[in-house]
Amino acid sequence: MNTLLGIVSKNRASILPKAIDSAIFQDYKNLTVAVFDDNSSDNTRTLQTEYPMVQWEFSTVNLGYLHARNKWMMQSGYDYFCSLDDDSWFLAPTSLSMAITHLNLNRDVAAIAFDILSPDKSNVSLLTEPFETNTFIGCGHVVRLSAAREVNFYEPNPGYYGGEEKDLCIKLIDRGYKIVFMPGVHVWHDKTLVARDLKNQHRSGVCNDLVFTYRRTPSPYLIPALCLKLLQHFRFAYSYKQLSLLPYCMQGFKDFFKLALAGRLNRKPVKNATVTKFQRLGK
């Protein structure tokens, strides 16, 4: 089974090699590693000579990681797509082969969620039996491309950051597929602050989460679901002490309502049973 591993990067030349090294040293043989540089202004381009075995693409405009992921997944000749962030890396050379072995043996599984570690969640888990979950984290996952094609890949979001994995997963679950979490198969997410605007990421994430609720919630529950989301986001932003997020939360509300009232958001609700399963698996 041929697998494409894609890393989207922007202005992280200092840490990107860790992600690339962990990818090219995976023991899975039928693997192509690709890097999409999203209009970096640092010296990322110079890494091309250090990694000639990697497929490089350099954009001269800002296109975003969702554009790159969809472009990669639409390529022919691959069975699976693995995504790593540019500040993330595998902790073992067997991680990818373990995920793909599980996918090969279980045709009803559409995606594998790796066990993500980070500076704020660094306790290593034991390797135990995989189990069904409701979503994966973007910095480390594998998607079965035939299943992704059935649901037309990632739906573009109005905000540049947040919510796309959850939306893809609920579409896959609605189609009858499973999302599986692999405890102990670790990806480290360094969560570097380089090229990261946390306040505007929050604004984007709030807007995208409301868009997700609007798109996928069955009609009888749409208004209550949106009201609950608004309350949850307001409470979080109000109580968050490390940054002043409330103005950005309110801007996210404004962004969503502006789009909704202008009729610029499509609605493709999933089944009631899908929502119930999605919520149950997320607990």
Buried (B, 14 or more C-beta within 10 A) or exposed (E): EEBBBBBBBBBBBEBBBBBBEBBEEBEBEEBBBBBBBBBBEBEBEEBEEEBEEBBBBEBEEEBBBBBBBBBBBEEEEBBBBBBBBBBBBBBBEEBBBBBBEBBEEBEEBBBBBBBBBBEEEEEEEEBEEBEEBBBBBBBBBBBBBEBBEBBEBBBEBBBBBBBBBBBBBBBBBBEEBBBBBBBBBBBBBBBBEBBBEEBBBBBBBBBBBBBBBBBBBBEEBBEEBBEEBBEEBBEBBEEEEEEEBBEBBBBBBEBBBEBBEEEEBEEEBBEEEBBEBBEEBEE
